[in-house]
Amino acid sequence: MIYYIIFLLLYPLLFILSFFRKKTNQNLIIQTAKIGDYVNTSVMFEPLEKLDVVIDKINTPFSQHDSRINQIFIINDYKSTLFTKLQLAFIIFTTNYKNVYIMMPNSYNLFLGQMSFSHNKVTLSTYSDKWYNKLFSFGIKKIKHTKEDLTIKSYLTMISSDLEPDICWKKIQEPLYIPKQSILNQNSHFKIGISLTAGNKLKTIDLDTWLKIFKLLDNFDCEVYIFGLAKEVDILKNLQFHLNLYKVQIISLLGKINLDELPYYTSKMNLYISSDTGNSYIADSFKIPLINFAGPCYMKEQRPIGNNVLIINSNADYVPFSFIFKAPYNTNCKNLYKITTEQEKIILNFTTSVYNNYIQH
């Protein structure tokens, strides 16, 4: 509510000052969510061409190498005090953006959108709107988004209803940042990328399910690269302790690559397996074959959209319960990723098809 009061107090002065700003053709995207949502938002970058972004710091390594982005505002740098929050708002006001797109419509982001005094301010009206959203978003164009709508399509509709995801493909970096020296094995082996865990613990696949997956992968002469943070080493060691593999070679990338290098290393995989994580959406942006475990997520709303994607739905009777604008992080969930014998066959058949296609080409 404090932001709304501040905006009302400043409105008369800013309204007058807005007429003295220099006109520009600049665009601003306010997307303060994490990696997966940022990847999907990148579908807007090509249609908008040059733009500025307000983002979470975790996405800075991607945006700082992106030629489509001019100015980067890291939201974390401005949220410590009311003064710094207002500082960012006045920077946005003085820039005089032609178009402002508010992807994550919380109170502060809506405040930033209002403070822009842009003639074209657009946001999403969602199933999780709070009572104050109507106040904060007054005068802002709203695109209706429900749980049945694919988020990436809703994002494009904010620009134009004529845009489609298969035409405006998502790219997390343009051009792709390439490390000076790759740490991948330089050979022709079939390469599989895997994310053992996720930032959201609800999206971490259990040990028993991973053991079943690795047993299936041992049917193929392949290299399995483990993506993630250094703190996951113990999880990998525990997994390897229970494994008895013959064909699969496990190679740990845990803590060995920088975040800005993640898209490059992901792009070199021939198959990627994970729950519904940011890494899976990065892989999808390169149209890499994917095995995506839905877990608690509602796949009608957000999912990988490549042509070669296998979605493994949870067998738990209480899913889905995690949505893009209403995502829990701490819930006791049993058997969320437990797979059936039939699903094991589906995973094996899918992997066989991808593997054979790679070998033939």
CORFENGI-V948182 format. One record per backbone hydrogen bond with DSSP energy under -1.0 kcal/mol. CO is the residue of the C=O (numbers start at 1). NH is the residue of the N-H. E is the energy in kcal/mol with one decimal. If there is no record, write none. Layout:
# CORFENGI-V948182
co & nh & e
CO & NH & E
CO & NH & E
This chain:
# CORFENGI-V948182
co & nh & e
1 & 5 & -2.0
2 & 6 & -2.4
3 & 7 & -2.5
4 & 8 & -2.2
5 & 9 & -2.2
6 & 10 & -2.2
7 & 11 & -1.7
10 & 14 & -2.7
11 & 15 & -2.9
12 & 16 & -1.5
13 & 17 & -2.4
14 & 18 & -2.2
16 & 19 & -1.2
17 & 20 & -1.8
26 & 98 & -2.2
26 & 99 & -1.5
27 & 52 & -2.6
28 & 101 & -2.9
29 & 54 & -2.6
30 & 103 & -2.2
30 & 104 & -1.0
34 & 38 & -2.1
35 & 39 & -2.8
36 & 40 & -1.9
37 & 41 & -2.2
38 & 42 & -1.5
40 & 43 & -1.3
41 & 44 & -2.6
42 & 45 & -1.1
44 & 48 & -1.7
45 & 49 & -1.2
51 & 70 & -3.1
52 & 29 & -2.2
53 & 73 & -2.9
54 & 31 & -2.3
55 & 75 & -2.8
56 & 59 & -1.9
57 & 60 & -1.5
59 & 63 & -2.2
60 & 64 & -2.6
62 & 65 & -1.0
63 & 66 & -1.8
66 & 69 & -1.4
68 & 51 & -1.7
71 & 53 & -2.3
73 & 55 & -2.4
74 & 77 & -1.8
75 & 78 & -1.5
81 & 85 & -1.8
82 & 86 & -2.3
83 & 87 & -2.1
84 & 88 & -2.0
85 & 89 & -1.7
86 & 90 & -2.4
87 & 91 & -1.9
88 & 92 & -2.2
89 & 93 & -2.0
90 & 94 & -2.6
91 & 95 & -1.5
99 & 28 & -2.2
100 & 122 & -2.8
101 & 30 & -3.3
104 & 106 & -2.4
106 & 110 & -2.4
107 & 111 & -1.9
108 & 112 & -2.4
109 & 113 & -2.1
110 & 114 & -2.6
111 & 115 & -2.6
114 & 117 & -1.4
120 & 100 & -2.4
121 & 141 & -2.5
122 & 102 & -3.1
123 & 143 & -2.5
125 & 145 & -3.1
126 & 129 & -1.3
130 & 133 & -1.5
132 & 136 & -2.8
133 & 137 & -2.5
135 & 138 & -1.2
137 & 140 & -2.4
141 & 123 & -2.6
143 & 125 & -2.5
146 & 149 & -1.5
150 & 154 & -2.0
151 & 155 & -2.8
152 & 156 & -1.6
153 & 157 & -2.3
154 & 158 & -1.1
156 & 159 & -1.5
156 & 160 & -2.7
160 & 163 & -1.3
164 & 167 & -1.3
164 & 168 & -2.7
167 & 169 & -1.2
174 & 67 & -3.0
185 & 187 & -1.6
190 & 223 & -2.8
191 & 270 & -2.9
191 & 271 & -1.1
192 & 225 & -3.2
193 & 273 & -2.7
194 & 227 & -2.9
200 & 203 & -2.6
201 & 204 & -1.6
206 & 210 & -1.9
207 & 211 & -2.4
208 & 212 & -1.6
209 & 213 & -2.2
210 & 214 & -2.8
211 & 215 & -1.9
212 & 216 & -1.7
213 & 217 & -2.2
214 & 218 & -1.4
216 & 219 & -1.5
217 & 220 & -2.0
220 & 222 & -1.3
222 & 249 & -1.9
223 & 192 & -3.0
224 & 251 & -3.2
225 & 194 & -2.3
226 & 253 & -2.4
228 & 255 & -2.2
229 & 232 & -1.9
230 & 233 & -1.7
232 & 236 & -2.0
233 & 237 & -2.5
234 & 238 & -2.2
235 & 239 & -2.0
236 & 240 & -2.8
237 & 241 & -2.0
249 & 224 & -2.9
251 & 226 & -2.4
253 & 256 & -2.2
258 & 261 & -1.2
261 & 265 & -2.1
262 & 266 & -2.5
263 & 267 & -2.2
266 & 269 & -1.8
271 & 193 & -3.0
272 & 291 & -2.6
273 & 195 & -1.6
274 & 293 & -2.3
275 & 277 & -2.4
277 & 281 & -1.2
278 & 282 & -1.9
279 & 283 & -2.5
280 & 284 & -2.0
281 & 285 & -1.6
283 & 286 & -1.0
283 & 288 & -2.1
284 & 287 & -1.8
289 & 272 & -2.1
290 & 310 & -3.0
291 & 274 & -2.0
292 & 312 & -2.8
294 & 297 & -2.4
296 & 321 & -2.1
296 & 322 & -2.4
298 & 301 & -1.1
298 & 302 & -1.5
301 & 151 & -3.0
308 & 290 & -2.0
310 & 292 & -2.9
312 & 294 & -2.1
322 & 298 & -1.2
323 & 326 & -1.2
326 & 323 & -2.2
340 & 344 & -2.0
341 & 345 & -1.9
342 & 346 & -1.9
343 & 347 & -2.5
344 & 348 & -2.4
345 & 349 & -2.6
346 & 350 & -2.4
347 & 351 & -2.5
348 & 352 & -2.4
349 & 353 & -2.2
350 & 354 & -2.3
351 & 355 & -2.9
352 & 356 & -2.9
353 & 357 & -2.0
354 & 358 & -1.9
355 & 359 & -2.6
356 & 360 & -2.2
357 & 361 & -1.0
